[in-house]
């Protein structure tokens, strides 16, 4: 059974590489706003916002699973928004690691005097360092049939790596429309973002291999059912090269007047990939959420349905003069 799991995992990885799969992404994608769309930089109901995010994936089938860590900070300054984020991805027995640092700026354009119809535009720029410890990897050339067969680490792998790390530039951009009249029954929003605009060359062997652009379209609406209950049905469409993915979700919030806490929950379906359940809470300036992926892809026989966990934490520092707080999308 263990060998069956290994074979399924190996075949899946090769299939993804052949298809030039999408960049890694998050299940609670809009919990990390600048990761979703640079236009959301500085769209904060307060003086500033700090966000932390962690994801652990494929722990059930991989000795060293995929781990994603993210931390971001942003703040509004008039109609401008400024921020930055650091993301680190780590996976595999070769300690493959991608460290990305980005700075973001966005500009808000109110479409009416009441600032209820709003468009924001944003851009991100930075660098990504990718590295791997290929000395920890094993190759078929290091297996011998002599003396009964086996693995010999002293045998040459006959693989020629151009180096253990390289750095590529990053440039991303996005636009977002939202309706921010808080007393309204509906608060719709729609956004578009594009990543890897420079299509940088990335290769361990010095060959020509461009990282394709990645595109997001995200949309939804907050529905204020009552003064204490709301729903947010939403959708996310992602495309990178020939790969595309559709995510459908619905978030919900219930306000507990006695404790002044919003109880949060949500269900998400990522087409042919995963079913995700989310729980969390919001109190004053703090938001904490947890999600769990149930795997529905071709890896299900190996993973037994176990996908990944995510944890997110957000703190928004409120302005003392609430009359000057920026009106933001009710996500």
Rosetta silent file (secondary structure, phi, psi, omega in degrees, C-alpha in Angstrom):
SEQUENCE: XXXXXXXXXXXXXXXXXXXXXXXXXXXXXXXXXXXXXXXXXXXXXXXXXXXXXXXXXXXXXXXXXXXXXXXXXXXXXXXXXXXXXXXXXXXXXXXXXXXXXXXXXXXXXXXXXXXXXXXXXXXXXXXXXXXXXXXXXXXXXXXXXXXXXXXXXXXXXXXXXXXXXXXXXXXXXXXXXXXXXXXXXXXXXXXXXXXXXXXXXXXXXXXXXXXXXXXXXXXXXXXXXXXXXXXXXXXXXXXXXXXXXXXXXXXXXXXXXXXXXXXXXXXXXXXXXXXXXXXXXXXXXXXXXXXXXXXXXXXXXXXXXXXXXXXXXXXXXXXXXXXXXXXXXXX
SCORE:     score description
SCORE:     0.000 S_00000001
   1 L     0.000  -38.878  179.132    0.000    0.000    0.000 S_00000001
   2 H   -62.786  -41.988  178.928    2.872    2.349    0.803 S_00000001
   3 H   -63.657  -37.159  178.148    4.404    1.694   -2.629 S_00000001
   4 H   -61.771  -42.391  179.100    1.031    2.416   -4.264 S_00000001
   5 H   -62.500  -42.382 -178.760    0.878    5.792   -2.490 S_00000001
   6 H   -63.960  -43.545 -178.689    4.404    6.660   -3.605 S_00000001
   7 H   -63.960  -40.510  179.171    3.683    5.749   -7.228 S_00000001
   8 H   -64.385  -42.178  179.760    0.479    7.827   -7.295 S_00000001
   9 H   -63.475  -44.816 -179.758    2.298   10.826   -5.831 S_00000001
  10 H   -62.169  -44.965 -179.858    5.176   10.557   -8.316 S_00000001
  11 H   -62.505  -39.177 -179.758    2.808   10.248  -11.284 S_00000001
  12 H   -66.108  -41.518  179.179    0.797   13.257  -10.118 S_00000001
  13 H   -63.113  -43.420  178.464    3.904   15.404   -9.725 S_00000001
  14 H   -64.331  -36.461  178.578    5.098   14.526  -13.226 S_00000001
  15 H   -64.710  -39.860  179.129    1.645   15.308  -14.630 S_00000001
  16 H   -66.016  -42.106 -179.690    1.681   18.737  -13.006 S_00000001
  17 H   -64.500  -40.338 -179.463    5.153   19.513  -14.334 S_00000001
  18 H   -65.524  -33.510 -177.693    4.195   18.451  -17.843 S_00000001
  19 H   -89.147    0.610 -178.163    1.107   20.650  -17.738 S_00000001
  20 L    54.469   64.368 -173.259    2.913   23.680  -16.327 S_00000001
  21 L   -63.835  170.706 -177.695    0.603   23.787  -13.329 S_00000001
  22 L   -70.689  158.217  169.409   -0.476   26.867  -11.475 S_00000001
  23 L   -57.490  158.530  175.110    1.534   28.614   -8.805 S_00000001
  24 L   -61.887  149.513 -179.570    0.698   27.525   -5.284 S_00000001
  25 L  -145.370  171.810 -174.761   -2.351   29.197   -3.865 S_00000001
  26 L  -103.666  151.841  174.247   -4.399   29.476   -0.677 S_00000001
  27 L   -77.715  -46.000  174.358   -7.814   28.045    0.215 S_00000001
  28 L   -87.656   67.051 -167.693   -8.758   31.111    2.310 S_00000001
  29 H   -65.203  -34.187 -177.186   -7.582   33.261   -0.573 S_00000001
  30 H   -90.463    0.778  172.294   -9.264   36.546    0.408 S_00000001
  31 H   -70.830  -27.497  176.037   -8.068   36.350    4.019 S_00000001
  32 L  -107.644   87.971 -167.033   -4.712   37.526    2.614 S_00000001
  33 H   -61.486  -42.992 -177.656   -5.921   40.515    0.544 S_00000001
  34 H   -73.429  -18.962  173.940   -2.672   41.558   -1.185 S_00000001
  35 H   -72.229  -31.732  179.194   -2.018   37.922   -2.134 S_00000001
  36 H   -81.155  -45.037 -173.220   -5.346   37.935   -3.985 S_00000001
  37 L  -157.439  120.202  178.275   -5.229   41.387   -5.575 S_00000001
  38 H   -57.748  -24.035  179.949   -2.708   44.269   -5.290 S_00000001
  39 H   -66.204  -15.217 -179.848   -5.668   46.670   -5.593 S_00000001
  40 H   -86.787    4.644  176.989   -6.704   45.671   -2.049 S_00000001
  41 L   -65.035  124.038  178.215   -3.592   47.310   -0.603 S_00000001
  42 L    79.220    2.926  176.157   -4.649   49.834    2.027 S_00000001
  43 L   -83.318   80.698 -169.956   -8.351   48.969    1.759 S_00000001
  44 L  -134.006  136.280  173.754   -8.582   48.890    5.548 S_00000001
  45 L   -87.135   68.563 -178.388  -11.155   50.137    8.054 S_00000001
  46 L   167.898 -170.044 -178.793   -8.483   51.563   10.298 S_00000001
  47 L   -79.321  -35.352  177.729   -5.001   53.048   10.427 S_00000001
  48 E  -163.149  167.316 -178.203   -3.199   49.858    9.419 S_00000001
  49 E  -138.788  139.856  172.615   -3.541   46.084    9.077 S_00000001
  50 E  -126.112  137.819 -175.836   -1.190   43.168    9.712 S_00000001
  51 E  -134.029  138.349  175.547   -1.936   39.661    8.484 S_00000001
  52 E  -126.959  142.986 -173.853   -0.267   36.274    9.087 S_00000001
  53 E  -145.149  139.847  177.207   -1.070   33.065    7.210 S_00000001
  54 E  -139.802  138.550  177.798    0.154   29.462    7.364 S_00000001
  55 E  -135.403  135.527  175.152   -0.680   26.433    5.200 S_00000001
  56 E  -125.181  122.941 -171.822    0.434   22.804    5.523 S_00000001
  57 E  -132.690  144.712  176.000   -0.443   20.514    2.606 S_00000001
  58 L    63.394   32.205  176.291    0.048   16.830    1.648 S_00000001
  59 L   -65.569  -23.899 -176.893    1.320   15.837    5.073 S_00000001
  60 L   -78.441  -18.883 -174.804   -0.408   12.472    4.602 S_00000001
  61 L  -125.073   -1.935 -174.910    1.600   11.444    1.508 S_00000001
  62 L  -130.728  132.766  178.772    4.890   13.327    1.729 S_00000001
  63 L   -60.064  -39.852  174.987    7.742   12.975    4.223 S_00000001
  64 L  -121.767   96.966 -172.746    8.341   16.721    3.897 S_00000001
  65 L   -72.525  172.399  175.632    4.991   18.347    2.986 S_00000001
  66 E   -73.764  128.402  175.634    4.311   21.689    1.298 S_00000001
  67 E  -124.501  132.586  177.852    4.437   24.542    3.803 S_00000001
  68 E  -123.982  129.293  175.197    3.423   28.121    3.032 S_00000001
  69 E  -126.622  138.271 -176.888    3.989   31.066    5.360 S_00000001
  70 E  -141.734  140.301  171.172    2.907   34.643    4.700 S_00000001
  71 E  -140.362  136.906 -177.925    3.008   37.914    6.602 S_00000001
  72 E  -141.057  158.443  177.614    1.812   41.278    5.274 S_00000001
  73 E  -142.980  135.230  174.606    1.317   44.857    6.397 S_00000001
  74 E  -151.142  160.470 -176.813   -0.625   47.653    4.727 S_00000001
  75 E  -155.097  145.192  174.518   -2.097   51.038    5.566 S_00000001
  76 E   -86.350  142.892  173.677   -4.196   53.745    3.862 S_00000001
  77 E  -133.878   95.674 -172.783   -2.801   57.269    3.399 S_00000001
  78 L    64.364 -130.075  177.024   -5.575   59.438    1.987 S_00000001
  79 L   -84.125   -1.519 -179.414   -6.669   57.872   -1.289 S_00000001
  80 E   -96.525  158.240  172.020   -3.440   55.883   -1.420 S_00000001
  81 E  -134.732  136.308 -178.952   -2.617   52.525    0.089 S_00000001
  82 E  -129.060  144.299 -179.986    0.873   51.241    0.833 S_00000001
  83 E  -171.195 -179.993  177.891    2.009   47.829    1.986 S_00000001
  84 E  -158.476  158.216  177.911    4.301   44.879    1.659 S_00000001
  85 E  -146.982  149.650  176.015    4.286   41.132    2.110 S_00000001
  86 E  -122.300  129.939 -178.536    6.772   38.306    2.554 S_00000001
  87 E  -126.377  138.133  176.641    5.880   34.784    1.449 S_00000001
  88 E  -131.603  127.636  176.392    7.879   31.603    1.942 S_00000001
  89 E  -114.190  139.125  179.279    7.160   28.236    0.318 S_00000001
  90 E  -145.306  135.447 -177.017    9.013   25.067    1.308 S_00000001
  91 E  -161.958  151.655  167.354    8.547   21.494    0.117 S_00000001
  92 L    86.625  160.814 -177.196   10.218   18.191   -0.598 S_00000001
  93 L   -69.909  -18.705  175.517   13.159   16.161    0.580 S_00000001
  94 L   -87.464    9.576  179.180   15.503   18.464   -1.347 S_00000001
  95 L    53.583   43.310  174.478   14.309   21.386    0.811 S_00000001
  96 E   -58.437  131.620 -175.733   13.017   23.303   -2.199 S_00000001
  97 E  -140.371  133.706  174.782   12.374   26.851   -0.965 S_00000001
  98 E  -124.525  119.810 -179.994   10.900   29.963   -2.569 S_00000001
  99 E  -115.263  123.611 -174.850   11.162   33.245   -0.659 S_00000001
 100 E  -125.276  132.687  174.528    9.292   36.231   -2.081 S_00000001
 101 E  -122.516  128.377 -175.937    9.278   39.864   -0.977 S_00000001
 102 E  -132.950  141.739  170.042    6.814   42.350   -2.504 S_00000001
 103 E  -110.506  140.739 -174.633    5.977   46.025   -2.039 S_00000001
 104 E  -126.902  147.281  172.586    2.472   47.207   -2.977 S_00000001
 105 E  -142.679  140.647 -179.457    0.814   50.516   -3.745 S_00000001
 106 E  -139.685  157.700  178.708   -2.817   51.207   -4.643 S_00000001
 107 E  -130.781  133.156 -177.195   -4.978   54.228   -5.425 S_00000001
 108 E  -100.034  132.671  179.182   -8.689   54.596   -4.570 S_00000001
 109 E  -121.982  102.729  174.814  -11.103   56.418   -6.890 S_00000001
 110 E   -68.642  137.375 -177.889  -14.575   57.157   -5.412 S_00000001
 111 L   -96.979   -7.452  175.663  -17.194   57.185   -8.162 S_00000001
 112 L  -147.741  168.700 -174.679  -19.754   59.268   -6.242 S_00000001
 113 L   -64.423  -33.350 -179.252  -19.809   61.859   -3.468 S_00000001
 114 L   -78.605   -4.045  178.848  -20.945   59.391   -0.824 S_00000001
 115 L    58.351   32.356  178.143  -17.952   57.142   -1.680 S_00000001
 116 L   -88.894  -32.555  173.320  -20.234   54.142   -1.885 S_00000001
 117 E   -99.549  120.302 -171.278  -19.144   53.139   -5.421 S_00000001
 118 E  -135.965  140.109  170.755  -15.376   52.719   -5.402 S_00000001
 119 E  -120.852  134.398  173.396  -12.652   51.556   -7.769 S_00000001
 120 E  -123.454  145.599  177.586   -9.112   50.820   -6.594 S_00000001
 121 E  -127.733  138.129 -176.633   -6.071   50.067   -8.738 S_00000001
 122 E  -142.267  160.664  178.108   -2.852   48.565   -7.433 S_00000001
 123 E  -141.721  146.884  178.403    0.580   47.336   -8.435 S_00000001
 124 E  -127.115  146.682  174.993    3.167   45.113   -6.728 S_00000001
 125 E  -147.184  147.957  178.578    6.850   44.687   -7.346 S_00000001
 126 E   175.005 -156.210 -178.697    9.632   42.656   -5.782 S_00000001
 127 E  -137.827  158.002  174.607   11.846   39.592   -6.151 S_00000001
 128 E  -127.598  129.784  172.909   11.676   35.833   -5.560 S_00000001
 129 E  -105.890  126.667  176.927   14.599   33.642   -4.568 S_00000001
 130 E  -117.938  134.833 -179.531   14.262   29.941   -5.331 S_00000001
 131 E  -146.444  159.070  178.479   16.748   27.360   -4.106 S_00000001
 132 L  -148.259  143.805  175.088   17.113   23.621   -3.668 S_00000001
 133 L   -94.954   83.487 -173.700   19.654   21.387   -1.913 S_00000001
 134 H   -68.248  -15.193  177.203   20.113   18.955   -4.792 S_00000001
 135 H   -65.772  -20.933  179.626   22.783   17.071   -2.830 S_00000001
 136 H   -85.124   -9.841 -177.289   19.938   15.600   -0.755 S_00000001
 137 L   -85.163  156.514  176.289   18.171   14.206   -3.825 S_00000001
 138 L  -119.030  149.734 -176.266   18.637   10.722   -5.241 S_00000001
 139 L  -131.855  158.992 -174.893   18.657    9.733   -8.927 S_00000001
 140 H   -63.399  -24.750  179.065   18.252    6.482  -10.823 S_00000001
 141 H   -68.768  -12.780 -178.788   21.933    6.535  -11.860 S_00000001
 142 H   -95.957    9.793  174.981   22.868    5.998   -8.213 S_00000001
 143 E  -102.900  136.952 -176.531   21.207    2.590   -8.022 S_00000001
 144 E  -122.983  152.354  176.468   23.340   -0.466   -8.773 S_00000001
 145 L   -98.075   -2.490 -179.002   22.582   -4.108   -9.556 S_00000001
 146 H   -74.708  149.875  177.551   25.900   -5.300   -8.134 S_00000001
 147 H    53.741   40.186  177.491   26.050   -7.334   -4.922 S_00000001
 148 H    90.624   -5.387  177.978   22.309   -7.870   -4.950 S_00000001
 149 L    86.979  158.360  178.580   21.453   -4.276   -5.909 S_00000001
 150 E   154.153 -176.558 -178.679   20.831   -1.162   -3.889 S_00000001
 151 E   -99.063  134.447  179.868   21.456    2.550   -3.594 S_00000001
 152 L  -125.572  106.527 -177.371   25.009    3.890   -3.552 S_00000001
 153 L   -68.084  -15.508  179.902   25.335    7.571   -2.590 S_00000001
 154 L   -81.994  -12.813  178.688   28.967    7.563   -3.772 S_00000001
 155 L   -76.772  141.689  178.847   27.945    6.946   -7.374 S_00000001
 156 L   -66.856  145.012  179.083   27.657   10.105   -9.556 S_00000001
 157 L   -82.375  -18.095 -176.874   24.127   11.211  -10.410 S_00000001
 158 L    62.220   20.777  174.691   25.196   12.459  -13.867 S_00000001
 159 L  -101.259  137.358 -177.643   22.905   15.452  -13.329 S_00000001
 160 L  -114.389  101.516  177.908   24.295   18.907  -14.118 S_00000001
 161 L   -90.295  137.881  178.093   22.742   21.707  -12.042 S_00000001
 162 L   -74.530  -15.379 -179.524   23.501   25.310  -12.980 S_00000001
 163 L   165.953  171.411 -178.644   23.367   26.322   -9.317 S_00000001
 164 L   -93.353  -11.540 -179.742   21.472   25.869   -6.083 S_00000001
 165 E  -154.496  158.701  172.457   19.523   29.137   -6.245 S_00000001
 166 E  -151.619  161.363 -178.353   18.403   31.934   -8.536 S_00000001
 167 E  -122.526  134.122  179.035   16.506   35.210   -8.186 S_00000001
 168 E  -125.194  150.053  177.111   13.706   36.420  -10.453 S_00000001
 169 E   -80.363  154.400  178.408   11.833   39.766  -10.593 S_00000001
 170 E  -127.442  137.504  174.624    8.111   40.000   -9.798 S_00000001
 171 E  -144.483  122.075 -178.093    5.532   42.447  -11.118 S_00000001
 172 E  -131.119  157.798  179.494    1.795   42.148  -10.412 S_00000001
 173 E  -151.999  159.486  179.172   -1.206   44.446  -10.885 S_00000001
 174 E  -163.476  166.349  177.374   -4.934   44.504  -10.191 S_00000001
 175 E  -140.556  146.115 -177.101   -8.178   46.449  -10.166 S_00000001
 176 E  -142.174  135.125  170.098  -11.182   46.161   -7.840 S_00000001
 177 E  -114.206  139.290  173.002  -14.709   47.584   -7.783 S_00000001
 178 E  -148.953  152.332  175.916  -16.883   47.426   -4.664 S_00000001
 179 E  -104.895  118.221 -166.098  -20.103   48.900   -3.349 S_00000001
 180 L  -113.479   18.633  177.172  -19.504   50.020    0.225 S_00000001
 181 L   -75.322  104.660 -169.481  -22.808   51.393    1.483 S_00000001
 182 L   -65.177  -26.092 -178.865  -22.933   49.473    4.752 S_00000001
 183 L   -80.084   -7.013 -176.930  -26.677   49.960    5.290 S_00000001
 184 L   -74.738  152.566  175.794  -27.461   48.300    1.967 S_00000001
 185 L   -66.839  -36.836 -177.915  -28.848   44.774    1.730 S_00000001
 186 E  -120.355  138.991  173.367  -26.226   43.916   -0.915 S_00000001
 187 E  -128.656   83.066 -177.454  -22.553   44.907   -1.158 S_00000001
 188 E   -75.744  158.177  176.551  -21.241   43.455   -4.446 S_00000001
 189 E  -151.179  151.829  176.094  -17.577   43.414   -5.465 S_00000001
 190 E  -152.477  137.692 -177.952  -15.575   42.241   -8.482 S_00000001
 191 E  -141.772  158.260  176.131  -11.840   42.269   -9.104 S_00000001
 192 E  -135.622  134.500  177.564   -9.208   41.271  -11.638 S_00000001
 193 E  -139.857  150.508 -178.704   -5.519   40.688  -10.925 S_00000001
 194 E  -132.788  135.908 -175.745   -2.536   39.552  -12.986 S_00000001
 195 E  -124.650  160.771 -178.829    0.724   38.083  -11.699 S_00000001
 196 L    58.392   42.810 -176.024    4.147   37.283  -13.207 S_00000001
 197 L   -62.626  -25.538 -179.788    3.718   40.118  -15.713 S_00000001
 198 L   -85.329   -8.495 -176.936    7.432   39.991  -16.595 S_00000001
 199 L    42.789   62.823 -174.581    7.288   36.231  -17.282 S_00000001
 200 L   -66.827  153.053  174.796   10.775   35.745  -15.805 S_00000001
 201 E   -77.673  131.837  175.564   13.121   32.977  -16.885 S_00000001
 202 L  -140.956  122.776 -179.140   13.547   30.303  -14.224 S_00000001
 203 L  -160.789  143.866  174.934   15.633   27.159  -14.609 S_00000001
 204 L   -85.950   -9.049 -173.478   18.102   25.089  -12.591 S_00000001
 205 L  -119.349    8.934  178.620   19.902   24.110  -15.786 S_00000001
 206 L    76.535   12.048 -179.055   20.263   27.429  -17.626 S_00000001
 207 L   -88.567  170.963  179.410   17.621   26.488  -20.184 S_00000001
 208 L   -82.272  114.289 -178.911   14.808   28.695  -21.518 S_00000001
 209 L  -151.569   98.210 -177.827   11.809   28.301  -19.220 S_00000001
 210 E   -84.624  139.696  172.874    9.463   31.259  -18.703 S_00000001
 211 L   -81.041  115.404 -174.761    7.128   31.440  -15.735 S_00000001
 212 L   -70.122  155.811  176.206    3.711   32.096  -17.368 S_00000001
 213 L   -62.772  152.717  177.046    1.385   34.880  -16.249 S_00000001
 214 E  -124.294  134.232 -175.693   -1.324   34.023  -13.739 S_00000001
 215 E  -123.132  139.351  175.469   -4.764   35.675  -13.821 S_00000001
 216 E  -121.272  138.460  163.475   -7.494   35.936  -11.169 S_00000001
 217 E  -125.072  121.299 -179.328  -11.102   37.052  -11.509 S_00000001
 218 E  -128.819  141.251 -176.357  -12.922   37.183   -8.183 S_00000001
 219 E  -155.531  158.780  177.920  -16.451   38.348   -7.489 S_00000001
 220 E   172.119 -170.623  176.670  -19.250   38.078   -4.967 S_00000001
 221 E  -153.256  141.291  169.866  -21.574   40.034   -2.745 S_00000001
 222 E   -84.321  130.416  179.152  -22.194   40.448    0.941 S_00000001
 223 E  -113.885  111.089  178.635  -25.867   39.836    1.732 S_00000001
 224 E   -83.295   96.258 -177.399  -27.000   41.381    5.014 S_00000001
 225 L   -65.861  -53.311  174.873  -29.794   38.989    5.996 S_00000001
 226 L  -137.769 -172.696  177.354  -30.485   40.715    9.314 S_00000001
 227 L   -68.515  -16.792 -175.910  -28.556   43.050   11.591 S_00000001
 228 L  -118.594   -5.543 -176.943  -26.733   40.038   13.046 S_00000001
 229 E  -130.171  134.366  174.243  -26.464   37.584   10.114 S_00000001
 230 E  -140.645  156.721  174.310  -24.756   37.932    6.740 S_00000001
 231 E  -126.023  149.336  174.680  -23.750   35.670    3.843 S_00000001
 232 E  -132.625   87.040  169.957  -21.033   36.179    1.215 S_00000001
 233 E   -72.190  138.482 -174.419  -21.427   33.938   -1.859 S_00000001
 234 E  -154.445  163.512 -179.494  -18.329   34.356   -4.014 S_00000001
 235 E  -143.097  149.283  177.299  -16.345   32.844   -6.873 S_00000001
 236 E  -134.874  126.796  176.076  -12.713   32.811   -7.972 S_00000001
 237 E  -114.211  126.156  179.465  -11.463   31.925  -11.455 S_00000001
 238 E  -121.475  142.475  176.171   -7.745   31.320  -11.918 S_00000001
 239 E  -143.676  136.075  174.979   -5.805   30.692  -15.107 S_00000001
 240 E  -146.050  116.348 -174.414   -2.122   30.114  -15.795 S_00000001
 241 L    56.077 -125.385 -178.726   -0.974   28.942  -19.211 S_00000001
 242 L   -90.009   -1.351 -179.244   -3.292   26.044  -20.161 S_00000001
 243 E   -93.441  140.994  173.274   -4.395   25.412  -16.575 S_00000001
 244 E  -142.646  159.944 -175.786   -7.533   26.929  -15.083 S_00000001
 245 E  -152.492  138.125  179.171   -9.428   26.450  -11.864 S_00000001
 246 E  -115.742  131.264  176.691  -12.827   27.494  -10.502 S_00000001
 247 E  -121.974  126.188  177.414  -13.520   27.988   -6.800 S_00000001
 248 E  -115.693  136.211 -174.940  -17.061   28.490   -5.467 S_00000001
 249 E  -149.507  162.249  171.884  -17.638   29.484   -1.845 S_00000001
 250 E  -145.260  119.201  176.490  -20.059   30.913    0.651 S_00000001
 251 E   -99.474  156.551  179.424  -18.989   32.574    3.902 S_00000001
 252 E  -143.083  150.831  177.016  -21.294   33.387    6.790 S_00000001
 253 E  -138.361  138.812  178.495  -21.172   35.509    9.926 S_00000001
 254 E  -130.474  121.999 -175.312  -23.386   35.556   13.009 S_00000001
 255 E   -89.561  123.685  176.426  -23.054   38.350   15.572 S_00000001
 256 E   -95.066  103.378 -173.339  -23.330   37.401   19.242 S_00000001
 257 L   -61.012  -38.641 -176.745  -24.512   40.602   20.887 S_00000001
 258 L   -62.347  -39.511 -177.931  -23.733   39.504   24.426 S_00000001
 259 L  -103.541   -3.080 -179.284  -20.043   38.839   23.756 S_00000001
 260 L    56.392   42.963 -179.776  -19.644   41.261   20.812 S_00000001
 261 E  -123.606  137.604  169.019  -18.161   38.465   18.708 S_00000001
 262 E   -92.071  121.794  171.101  -18.844   37.463   15.109 S_00000001
 263 E   -86.817  125.743 -173.914  -18.844   33.688   14.684 S_00000001
 264 E  -112.034  147.620  176.404  -17.522   32.948   11.184 S_00000001
 265 E  -157.244  164.750  179.078  -17.912   29.924    8.956 S_00000001
 266 E  -171.306  156.376  175.429  -17.736   28.948    5.321 S_00000001
 267 E  -128.194  136.030 -177.109  -17.841   26.181    2.735 S_00000001
 268 E  -133.819  139.225  173.330  -15.710   26.138   -0.417 S_00000001
 269 E  -120.992  117.015  174.579  -15.563   23.836   -3.431 S_00000001
 270 E   -99.646  115.318 -166.287  -12.436   23.943   -5.604 S_00000001
 271 L   -51.300  121.921  176.574  -13.448   22.212   -8.818 S_00000001
 272 L    59.150   23.491 -176.702  -12.177   18.607   -9.052 S_00000001
 273 L  -133.710  -53.216 -173.370   -9.630   19.323   -6.314 S_00000001
 274 E  -160.474  154.042  169.094  -10.938   19.908   -2.797 S_00000001
 275 E  -114.248  130.105 -170.116  -13.839   20.616   -0.472 S_00000001
 276 E  -125.075  131.272  174.726  -12.925   23.134    2.236 S_00000001
 277 E  -112.416  136.836 -177.039  -14.590   23.952    5.549 S_00000001
 278 E  -126.290  138.591  172.019  -13.736   27.160    7.408 S_00000001
 279 E  -133.095  157.850  179.107  -14.444   28.314   10.963 S_00000001
 280 E   179.375 -173.112 -179.506  -13.348   31.449   12.800 S_00000001
 281 E  -152.947  150.623  175.932  -14.224   34.437   14.901 S_00000001
 282 E  -129.469  125.270  177.719  -13.997   38.226   14.758 S_00000001
 283 E  -138.862  122.994 -178.823  -13.846   40.367   17.884 S_00000001
 284 L    53.699 -117.223 -175.116  -13.046   44.078   17.875 S_00000001
 285 L   -94.538    4.866 -171.798   -9.891   44.454   15.744 S_00000001
 286 E  -112.592  139.323  174.050   -9.013   40.742   15.563 S_00000001
 287 E  -133.047  125.596  177.126   -9.961   38.067   13.040 S_00000001
 288 E  -127.192  134.511 -177.922   -8.837   34.442   13.361 S_00000001
 289 E  -140.124  151.260  178.082   -9.793   31.670   10.924 S_00000001
 290 E  -136.073  138.021  177.517   -9.010   27.992   10.394 S_00000001
 291 E  -135.402  155.262  178.444   -9.742   25.834    7.340 S_00000001
 292 E  -134.049  130.132  178.561   -9.330   22.196    6.395 S_00000001
 293 E   -92.625  130.941  167.476   -9.122   20.761    2.865 S_00000001
 294 E  -103.679  117.018 -172.468  -10.672   17.396    2.019 S_00000001
 295 E   -71.537  132.485  178.535   -8.915   16.179   -1.108 S_00000001
 296 L  -122.110    6.601 -174.320  -11.119   15.249   -4.110 S_00000001
 297 L   -85.777 -168.450  179.740   -8.444   15.019   -6.831 S_00000001
 298 L   -68.767  -10.311  177.335   -6.670   12.000   -8.356 S_00000001
 299 L   -84.605   -0.411 -176.722   -4.493   11.874   -5.240 S_00000001
 300 H   -54.309  -43.158  178.850   -7.469   10.773   -3.105 S_00000001
 301 H   -59.268  -32.347 -179.321   -6.409    7.057   -3.037 S_00000001
 302 H   -83.525  -36.847 -174.319   -3.023    8.090   -1.635 S_00000001
 303 H   -91.036  -10.787 -173.891   -4.178   10.865    0.687 S_00000001
 304 L    55.597   31.786  178.197   -7.381    9.166    1.925 S_00000001
 305 L    85.922   -7.486 -177.085   -9.044   12.528    1.342 S_00000001
 306 E   -81.899  122.539 -177.414   -6.678   14.421    3.623 S_00000001
 307 E  -107.164  -84.880 -176.316   -5.528   17.650    1.989 S_00000001
 308 E  -160.834  163.729  175.686   -4.232   20.517    4.092 S_00000001
 309 E  -114.338  151.429  175.047   -4.829   22.906    6.952 S_00000001
 310 E  -135.894  143.908  175.949   -4.699   26.696    6.940 S_00000001
 311 E  -131.263  132.570  176.921   -4.586   29.235    9.743 S_00000001
 312 E  -131.706  146.757  178.901   -4.992   32.987    9.275 S_00000001
 313 E  -141.305  130.851 -178.827   -4.836   35.875   11.725 S_00000001
 314 E  -130.745  136.062  172.893   -5.561   39.547   11.020 S_00000001
 315 E  -124.091  127.216  177.274   -5.287   42.605   13.223 S_00000001
 316 E  -116.108  117.448 -179.635   -6.694   45.975   12.083 S_00000001
 317 E   -81.955  114.983 -175.529   -5.703   48.990   14.156 S_00000001
 318 L   -78.232  146.922  174.562   -8.739   51.274   14.313 S_00000001
 319 L   -73.275  146.870  177.981   -8.520   55.032   14.028 S_00000001
 320 L   -67.210  -38.271  177.889   -9.467   57.026   17.096 S_00000001
 321 L   -94.135   94.819 -174.668  -11.640   59.310   14.960 S_00000001
 322 H   -67.329  -16.998  178.234  -14.023   56.794   13.389 S_00000001
 323 H   -66.700  -22.510 -177.755  -15.570   59.479   11.182 S_00000001
 324 H   -97.936    6.432 -179.503  -12.382   59.460    9.117 S_00000001
 325 L   -68.154  134.513  178.292  -12.268   55.675    8.665 S_00000001
 326 L   -64.896  134.516  175.906  -12.064   54.640    5.016 S_00000001
 327 L   -75.659  122.269 -171.896  -15.259   52.980    3.766 S_00000001
 328 L  -120.680  162.445  179.083  -14.188   49.489    2.718 S_00000001
 329 L   -64.582  139.268 -177.065  -15.781   46.508    0.966 S_00000001
 330 L   -85.804   76.103  179.872  -17.844   44.409    3.336 S_00000001
 331 L   -92.193    0.000    0.000  -16.028   41.089    2.771 S_00000001
